[in-house]
Amino acid sequence: MLSASNRLKIVVIPRWKTPYLLCISSLCNSCSYQSSDRGESDFSPKVLHMQITSTPIKLPWIRPLYPMLRTCTLKTRSLVTQASIEDEELAHQILDKIISELQKTPNSINELCTNHINKLCKTKNLQAATILLQLLHNKHATNGIDILPSYNLLLNAASENNNTKIAAHIFKHMYINHLPMNSTTYFNTTKAISKSNDLTFILSFLKEISDLNYTGDVTVFNQIIYGFAECGHVHNAILVFDNMKSLKCKPDLITYNTILGVYGKEGRLDEMLDVFSNMKKTEIPPDIVSYNTMVNSLRKVGRFDLCVVVMKEVVEVGLKFDLRTYTALIECFFRSGNVEESLRLFEEMKRGQIRPSIYVYRSMISNLKRLGKLELAGKLLEEMNECMEDLVGPKDFKRKNR
């Protein structure tokens, strides 16, 4: 078994004796580290030079860990700046264990990584878990496999243990190295960051992400805004939006739609209307999602008069109503007592080849019963039951990971 203390030294086996085994002629001699005069740790943010040469690989289990047939230079981006010797040794021991287990089950690296990270998180060894992911990444062991669940487990554990620094380090590591992320990644990260309750720390984190965002891509900040809002820290979502200019990032349509939804959900209509007004002054005209957000938010607080204004504006700018627009407006007119307009919009929707949802049927039936129009409610109920399989249901409204 490979030894942690020897830092993955490998015995050289002459190829002519065992032609079907991996022969690694050198592994950094075994490794050559560059460190400062102060005696930096192997995992300090310095350059780690690894020179690896090998002949073609015949053992499939070892490919994920040593796929390189050339000399390569790896830059270490440390996730933990002050890791203890115990944490480092534990991480190396688990890495050895993973390598050993891979000999028995070559295709189980996904499961092995996730299981070991999960065990470390449950025992609150977050530093060791972080170092292990760093080691696996630096050795290209995670190339071609889905390592995202392991990172999300660690981010969630960092959040649960109020370890904002580890969460911030992990996220930056993933971002720098272009590792895949999903909504869970952003949710866990923003939840952990918010627990610091430190405005300076949050702004510093955003500034670091901005400095790493060389292209000015707004996507990462859109996801952070949404993540903060989803985990209930609306003030941080608004903080990101308000500081986008200083973060050298220009809001796009998704940014505006997200922040409109944030203000709307909070019932902060004045700020929502202000953002909507500013949006129209930019080069980013509102789309149907923007208008739907406005109508739904206004409807929920009973501002049916403004809903009508928004509806007219949609028509004026040449946009077409979609299912969400019709659903919101039908409910709006029902609640304002204008049954005729609700029924007109419902028929217009069906003529426009827009599939009704089960929600709009249920809403109309409920409102008609409330208004004493039982016969019409019965007809709609019968119609709904007949076309149930063709109606838009809950699965169609689920938000996909971005």
HELIX and SHEET records of a PDB file:
HELIX    1   1 PRO A   60  ILE A   62  5                                   3    
HELIX    2   2 ILE A   85  LYS A  104  1                                  20    
HELIX    3   3 ILE A  109  LYS A  122  1                                  14    
HELIX    4   4 LEU A  126  ASN A  138  1                                  13    
HELIX    5   5 LEU A  148  GLU A  160  1                                  13    
HELIX    6   6 THR A  164  ILE A  176  1                                  13    
HELIX    7   7 SER A  183  SER A  194  1                                  12    
HELIX    8   8 LEU A  199  LEU A  212  1                                  14    
HELIX    9   9 THR A  219  GLU A  230  1                                  12    
HELIX   10  10 VAL A  234  ASP A  242  1                                   9    
HELIX   11  11 LEU A  253  GLU A  266  1                                  14    
HELIX   12  12 LEU A  269  LYS A  281  1                                  13    
HELIX   13  13 ILE A  288  LYS A  300  1                                  13    
HELIX   14  14 PHE A  304  GLU A  316  1                                  13    
HELIX   15  15 LEU A  323  ARG A  335  1                                  13    
HELIX   16  16 VAL A  339  ARG A  351  1                                  13    
HELIX   17  17 ILE A  358  ARG A  370  1                                  13    
HELIX   18  18 LEU A  374  GLU A  386  1                                  13    
HELIX   19  19 MET A  388  ASP A  390  5                                   3    
HELIX   20  20 PRO A  394  PHE A  397  1                                   4    
SHEET    1   A 2 ILE A  24  LEU A  27  0                                        
SHEET    2   A 2 ILE A  52  SER A  54 -1                                        
SHEET    1   B 3 SER A  32  TYR A  33  0                                        
SHEET    2   B 3 VAL A  47  MET A  50 -1                                        
SHEET    3   B 3 CYS A  72  LYS A  75 -1                                        
END                                                                             
